């Protein structure tokens, strides 16, 4: 075969390979688009107004994770015998602050399922929402939370009213507090209350100081639904 014919044969083979490659790529794209309508979200950047699903892990004042919506994190912590709560992910609108004083997030307990809710305060929610713009699916970030220190003194009388005894409490113990976005209604038992957890930071003969603030939260973007 002459040089010209050999060259034409090589060109023909290359074209055939390119056609086959294009067909294979087309098939792959069709499979991806058929199995997940959101596969392209890995290239999507969060913009104002987008609905973003956020996984989170909150840490207490001792730096221990105590609430997470990430199943892997929950399994890792709980398998070591450490206490950690499991919550549902956040669905947030990028660029919008919370219009209420708190956001209830459902948490799971073995005795009552998803019947309880944890209270994320407005400044905490806004701190998370303020970091979303420009992030992509899979991105992770650690966020310092405002008003991290929210200390309260619980006297012996307060402890007794909550069926607690000073003698059985120690620094580092976790206590739950009921909170509401309607304090007056809560006082008269006419509004729903949500749970907030705090750590004992000081103990005296008169009572304990409990900090209900959290220094930081780790977040990761699991899904982005653009406005257009």
ZIDA-V293544 format. One record per run of one state. SS is the DSSP state (h for helix, s for strand, l for the rest). FROM is the first residue (numbers start at 0). TO is the last residue. Records with the same first field share a line. If there is no record, write none. Layout:
SS: FROM-TO, FROM-TO
This chain:
l: 0-1, 35-37, 43-43, 45-49, 59-63, 68-69, 79-83, 87-88, 93-100, 109-111, 129-134, 136-138, 144-149, 161-164, 168-172, 179-181, 187-192, 204-205, 211-214, 225-227
h: 2-34, 38-42, 70-78, 121-128, 155-160, 165-167, 182-186
s: 44-44, 50-58, 64-67, 84-86, 89-92, 101-108, 112-120, 135-135, 139-143, 150-154, 173-178, 193-203, 206-210, 215-224
